[in-house]
Amino acid sequence: HLPVLATLAPGDRVEAACGVLREQDVVVTCESDVNGGFVLVERTCPFRDAASRHTSVCGMHEALIGRLAGMKATLISTLANGADRCVYHLVPASAGSERSA
């Protein structure tokens, strides 16, 4: 997916990243925020059992979302820690900070 995603404008890339997650049966939405970033909300987690035992799984998923979206992803809340959803804040990566696919 990365070569195709890399050709998209930021908003389209975030929506396409959500599409990749939906292919894995993740219930996810994303919206733009007032500062030029995005908020991605997962209502289901493909790693819920593993993440409840090893929260480092959440960090790996955070990195995956950032890579798919081509942005810096920050995990705000997580199902593994008792929240009702996982929330990620996505902001544009600084020039040159995204590794090549």
N, C-alpha and C positions, 0 to 999 in steps of 0.2 A: 503493500500500500504506500510506502514512503515516497517512491519516485513520483507517483501521481499526486499525492498530497502536497509535495514540495512545489508544484506548479500553481497552486491555488492562492487566491488572495486570502488574507488572514481570516475573515469571517467565514468564507467558504471552506477554508481548511478546518476550522473548528467544527463546523457542521459536518464535514466529511469524517472527521475524527469521531464524532458522535455516531455517525453511521457505522464505522468500524466496530465500535462498542456494541451497537444494536445487533450487529451480525453475531455477536457472542451472547445474545439474549439479555443484555444489560438494558434496564429501563433508564434512559438518560435524556436530559434536556440541557440546552445551553442557550444563554442569552448574553447580549452585549451589556457592558456596564457603562457608566457615564465617563469613565476615565480611559476609554479605548481598549479595555480588556474584556474578558468574558468570564461568566460564571457557569461552570459545568456542574450539574447535579445528577448524581446516580441514586436511584431509589432501590436498586438491587446491586449486589456485588457478586462477581463471578468467583471471588476468592474468600467469601465470607467465613467459611469454616477454618481455612488456613489462617486468615487474618485475625480471627478471634484468638488464636493460639500464638501467633507470631506477627505482631503489628509491623514488623519490617516489610511484610508483604504490601502493606499500604504505601510505603515509600517506593517500592518497585513499581506499583501501579501508577503512582504519582509521576514517576519518571517516564513511564510508557505514555501516559496522557500528554505530558509535555512534548515528548518526541513526536507523537502523532499530530498534535496541534501546531508544532513548530513554535511553541511559546514556553515561557517559564511557568510551570504549574506549582501552585502551593495548595496543599491539602488543608482545608479549613475545619472540616468536621468529618467524622467517619462512623460508619455503622459498627465497626469493630470496637469502638469506644463508647457505644451506647446511643449514638445519635440516630435519628430516624432516616438519615441519608448521608451519603458522602458528598461533600461540596469541595470543589476545586476552584481557585481563582487563577485565571490564565492571563498573563501579560506578555506583550511582545518581547521576544528575546532580543538582547542587544546584538547589534551587527557582529557577525562572526562567531557568536557563542553557540550556535546550533551546529552539531557535528554533521558531517556529510553522510548521506545515506549509503 
